């Protein structure tokens, strides 16, 4: 017995969508009945409306499209990433975390020169034109704070799929990377203005994660989540509390330091959240999102408590 990803109804003989890979009941098995993300890229793949008119014009682009489809389609080596970019990014974060430790150990052993870690993984005011760090810093996390990557992983695991299935995998990937880069660059830019001459650096997916949180807050502010898996609170209150804490800690660094948050890029959190709230306003109203996140929920319902 399986659960329909659209309505949550238990189904003895479920249908699996070949476009998005979801499981549905007989009522929602058709792509148009479950708002399948694959509808936007349908483009008549079976050639139902095929015409032989001037095939030479589109042969090259058709081959490229066919190759891409074979790689990312159902059964393709990259098929998992379609509809699962949140989990792909989650895995990439942990792979990057392992690589960070490999570089650290390599530096200690003299294999890599000093400064390799910073040059590869951190966005720093000392080398802001190391463009690759704009991206690598989004997926990197502090190697001395296991809570850093665990906290971001929890939010991405539970909230990321909800936003991805609402806006689509491509837009989700763009939102995550762009918001993460913008948040990091904003943090570096603020240091140039507020503390000129004092080098600063940033790494972590917090800006991107806060963008996801902002989008979901706009889409369904009353979404009930479970803080520490026990305390039920609405999502808007959770987001407001984090935003307020980030504002206070950004304006009062001494307060942040006394709370053990002195080395946290609070301004990056705020920038990511603002990006998410703005983007959420832009896409709001296209479809409904769940009212509660509960452990063991349907595929479209989120799948866990936070």
C-alpha positions as CSV (number, residue, x, y, z in Angstrom):
1,X,0.0,0.0,0.0
2,X,1.3,3.5,-0.9
3,X,0.2,7.0,-0.3
4,X,-0.8,9.4,-3.0
5,X,1.6,12.4,-3.1
6,X,-1.2,14.8,-4.1
7,X,-4.1,14.0,-1.7
8,X,-2.4,11.6,0.8
9,X,-5.0,8.9,0.2
10,X,-3.8,5.3,0.7
11,X,-3.8,3.3,-2.6
12,X,-3.4,-0.4,-3.0
13,X,-2.5,-0.1,-6.7
14,X,-0.7,3.2,-7.0
15,X,0.4,4.8,-10.2
16,X,4.0,6.1,-10.7
17,X,4.4,9.2,-12.9
18,X,7.1,8.7,-15.5
19,X,7.8,12.5,-15.7
20,X,8.3,13.4,-12.0
21,X,8.6,10.0,-10.4
22,X,5.8,10.6,-7.9
23,X,3.2,8.1,-6.6
24,X,-0.4,8.9,-7.2
25,X,-3.9,7.5,-6.9
26,X,-6.1,6.9,-9.9
27,X,-7.7,10.3,-9.6
28,X,-4.3,12.1,-9.7
29,X,-2.3,9.8,-11.9
30,X,-2.4,12.1,-15.0
31,X,0.3,14.8,-15.1
32,X,-2.2,17.6,-15.4
33,X,-4.1,16.3,-12.3
34,X,-1.1,16.5,-10.0
35,X,0.5,19.6,-11.5
36,X,3.5,17.6,-12.7
37,X,6.7,19.7,-13.0
38,X,7.4,17.8,-16.2
39,X,4.5,19.4,-18.0
40,X,6.5,22.6,-18.5
41,X,9.1,20.7,-20.4
42,X,6.8,18.3,-22.2
43,X,7.5,19.6,-25.8
44,X,5.9,16.6,-27.4
45,X,8.6,14.0,-26.5
46,X,6.8,11.1,-28.2
47,X,6.4,12.9,-31.5
48,X,2.6,12.8,-31.5
49,X,2.6,16.1,-33.5
50,X,5.7,15.3,-35.4
51,X,6.2,17.0,-38.7
52,X,8.9,16.4,-41.3
53,X,9.1,20.0,-42.3
54,X,12.7,21.2,-42.5
55,X,14.1,18.7,-40.0
56,X,17.6,20.0,-40.7
57,X,16.9,23.3,-38.8
58,X,16.4,21.6,-35.4
59,X,18.7,18.5,-35.8
60,X,21.5,20.0,-33.7
61,X,19.4,21.4,-31.0
62,X,17.2,18.2,-31.1
63,X,20.3,16.0,-30.4
64,X,21.4,18.2,-27.5
65,X,17.9,18.1,-26.1
66,X,17.7,14.4,-26.6
67,X,21.1,13.9,-24.8
68,X,20.0,16.1,-21.9
69,X,16.7,14.2,-21.6
70,X,18.5,10.9,-21.6
71,X,20.7,12.0,-18.8
72,X,18.1,13.7,-16.6
73,X,15.0,11.7,-17.5
74,X,13.6,8.8,-15.6
75,X,16.2,6.1,-15.5
76,X,19.0,8.4,-16.6
77,X,22.2,8.7,-14.5
78,X,21.2,12.2,-13.4
79,X,17.5,11.5,-13.2
80,X,17.4,11.6,-9.5
81,X,18.3,15.3,-9.5
82,X,15.0,16.2,-11.3
83,X,12.7,17.0,-8.5
84,X,15.3,16.4,-5.8
85,X,17.7,19.3,-5.9
86,X,17.2,20.0,-2.2
87,X,18.6,16.5,-1.4
88,X,21.3,16.9,-4.0
89,X,22.5,20.1,-2.4
90,X,22.2,18.5,1.0
91,X,24.5,15.7,-0.2
92,X,26.9,18.2,-1.8
93,X,27.2,20.1,1.5
94,X,28.3,17.0,3.3
95,X,30.7,16.0,0.5
96,X,32.2,19.5,0.7
97,X,32.5,19.2,4.5
98,X,34.5,16.0,4.0
99,X,36.7,17.7,1.5
100,X,37.3,20.6,3.9
101,X,38.7,18.1,6.4
102,X,40.8,16.5,3.8
103,X,42.3,19.8,2.9
104,X,42.9,20.7,6.6
105,X,44.7,17.4,7.2
106,X,46.6,17.9,4.0
107,X,47.8,21.3,5.1
108,X,48.8,19.9,8.5
109,X,50.8,17.1,6.7
110,X,52.4,19.7,4.4
111,X,50.7,18.4,1.3
112,X,48.9,21.6,0.7
113,X,50.3,25.1,1.3
114,X,49.0,27.3,4.0
115,X,46.0,29.3,3.0
116,X,44.6,26.6,0.7
117,X,41.5,26.2,2.8
118,X,40.7,29.9,2.7
119,X,41.4,30.1,-1.0
120,X,39.1,27.2,-1.9
121,X,36.3,27.3,0.6
122,X,35.8,30.8,2.1
123,X,34.6,34.0,0.6
124,X,36.9,36.6,2.2
125,X,37.4,40.3,2.1
126,X,41.1,39.5,1.5
127,X,40.4,37.9,-1.8
128,X,36.9,38.9,-2.9
129,X,37.8,38.4,-6.6
130,X,38.3,34.6,-6.1
131,X,35.0,34.1,-7.9
132,X,34.9,30.4,-7.3
133,X,34.6,31.0,-3.6
134,X,31.3,32.8,-4.2
135,X,29.9,29.4,-4.9
136,X,32.1,27.0,-2.9
137,X,31.5,29.1,0.3
138,X,27.7,28.4,0.0
139,X,28.3,24.7,0.4
140,X,31.1,24.9,2.9
141,X,30.7,25.0,6.6
142,X,32.8,25.7,9.7
143,X,34.9,22.5,10.3
144,X,35.1,23.3,14.0
145,X,31.3,23.7,14.5
146,X,29.4,20.5,13.7
147,X,26.2,22.3,14.7
148,X,26.7,24.7,11.8
149,X,26.2,22.1,9.0
150,X,23.7,20.1,11.1
151,X,21.4,23.1,11.6
152,X,21.4,24.0,7.9
153,X,20.9,20.4,6.9
154,X,17.8,20.0,9.1
155,X,16.2,23.1,7.6
156,X,17.1,22.2,4.0
157,X,16.0,18.5,4.5
158,X,12.5,19.4,5.8
159,X,11.7,22.8,4.1
160,X,13.7,22.5,0.9
161,X,11.5,19.9,-0.9
162,X,8.3,21.9,-0.1
163,X,9.7,25.0,-1.9
164,X,11.3,22.9,-4.7
165,X,8.0,21.2,-5.6
166,X,6.2,24.5,-5.5
167,X,8.6,26.5,-7.8
168,X,10.3,23.6,-9.7
169,X,13.9,22.2,-9.4
170,X,15.6,24.7,-11.8
171,X,14.2,27.8,-10.0
172,X,14.9,26.2,-6.6
173,X,18.6,25.6,-7.6
174,X,18.9,29.1,-8.9
175,X,17.3,30.5,-5.7
176,X,19.6,28.5,-3.4
177,X,22.8,29.4,-5.2
178,X,22.0,33.0,-6.0
179,X,20.7,33.8,-2.5
180,X,23.7,32.1,-0.9
181,X,26.1,34.0,-3.0
182,X,24.3,37.3,-2.5
183,X,24.2,36.8,1.3
184,X,27.9,36.1,1.4
185,X,28.8,39.0,-0.8
186,X,26.6,41.3,1.3
187,X,28.4,40.2,4.5
188,X,31.7,40.9,2.9
189,X,30.4,44.3,1.6
190,X,29.1,45.3,5.0
191,X,32.6,44.6,6.5
192,X,34.2,47.0,4.0
193,X,31.8,49.7,5.2
194,X,31.5,49.0,8.9
195,X,35.0,47.7,9.7
196,X,37.3,48.9,7.0
197,X,40.8,47.4,7.2
198,X,39.7,44.4,9.3
199,X,39.6,41.2,7.2
200,X,36.5,39.0,7.4
201,X,35.4,35.9,5.7
202,X,32.2,33.9,5.4
203,X,31.1,30.3,4.6
204,X,28.0,28.3,5.0
205,X,24.5,27.8,3.4
206,X,22.7,29.8,6.0
207,X,21.9,32.6,3.6
208,X,20.4,30.2,1.1
209,X,18.6,28.3,3.8
210,X,17.1,31.5,5.1
211,X,15.9,32.3,1.6
212,X,14.0,29.0,1.5
213,X,12.6,29.8,4.9
214,X,11.4,33.2,3.6
215,X,9.7,31.7,0.6
216,X,7.9,29.2,2.6
217,X,6.9,31.7,5.2
218,X,5.1,33.8,2.5
219,X,3.5,30.7,0.9
220,X,2.1,29.4,4.1
221,X,2.8,31.5,7.2
222,X,0.5,29.4,9.4
223,X,2.4,26.2,8.6
224,X,2.8,24.4,11.9
225,X,6.2,23.1,12.7
226,X,7.6,21.3,15.7
227,X,10.5,23.0,17.4
228,X,12.9,20.4,18.8
229,X,10.3,17.9,17.5
230,X,8.1,18.8,20.5
231,X,6.9,22.4,20.5
232,X,4.3,23.3,17.9
233,X,4.6,26.9,16.5
234,X,3.5,28.6,13.3
235,X,6.2,29.1,10.7
236,X,5.8,32.9,10.7
237,X,6.7,33.0,14.4
238,X,9.7,30.8,13.9
239,X,10.9,33.1,11.1
240,X,10.2,36.3,13.0
241,X,12.1,35.0,16.0
242,X,15.2,34.1,13.9
243,X,15.0,37.5,12.1
244,X,14.8,39.4,15.3
245,X,17.7,37.5,16.8
246,X,19.8,38.2,13.7
247,X,19.0,41.9,13.8
248,X,19.9,42.2,17.5
249,X,23.1,40.2,17.1
250,X,24.1,42.2,14.0
251,X,23.6,45.6,15.6
252,X,25.1,44.5,19.0
253,X,28.1,42.3,18.3
254,X,29.0,42.2,22.0
255,X,25.6,40.6,22.7
256,X,26.2,38.1,20.0
257,X,29.6,37.3,21.4
258,X,28.2,36.8,24.9
259,X,25.7,34.4,23.5
260,X,28.3,32.4,21.7
261,X,27.2,33.8,18.3
262,X,30.1,36.3,17.7
263,X,31.5,34.5,14.6
264,X,28.1,34.1,12.9
265,X,27.3,36.1,9.7
266,X,24.0,37.5,10.9
267,X,23.8,40.1,8.1
268,X,24.0,37.3,5.6
269,X,21.1,35.6,7.3
270,X,19.0,38.7,7.0
271,X,19.9,39.2,3.3
272,X,19.0,35.6,2.5
273,X,15.7,36.0,4.3
274,X,14.8,39.2,2.5
275,X,15.5,37.6,-0.8
276,X,13.3,34.7,0.1
277,X,10.5,36.9,1.3
278,X,10.6,38.9,-1.9
279,X,10.7,35.8,-4.1
280,X,7.9,34.3,-2.1
281,X,5.7,37.3,-2.8
282,X,6.5,36.9,-6.5
283,X,5.4,33.2,-6.8
284,X,2.7,33.2,-4.1
285,X,-0.7,31.9,-5.1
286,X,0.2,29.2,-7.7
287,X,-0.8,26.2,-5.5
288,X,-1.4,25.2,-2.0
289,X,1.2,24.0,0.5
290,X,0.7,21.7,3.6
291,X,-0.6,23.1,6.8
292,X,1.5,20.8,9.0
293,X,4.8,19.0,8.8
294,X,4.7,15.6,10.4
295,X,7.0,12.6,10.4
296,X,6.2,10.1,7.7
297,X,4.0,12.4,5.7
298,X,3.5,12.1,1.9
299,X,6.1,13.0,-0.7
300,X,4.4,16.3,-1.4
301,X,3.7,17.0,2.3
302,X,7.3,17.4,3.4
303,X,8.2,14.2,5.2
304,X,9.2,15.2,8.6
305,X,9.0,17.5,11.7
306,X,11.3,20.3,12.5
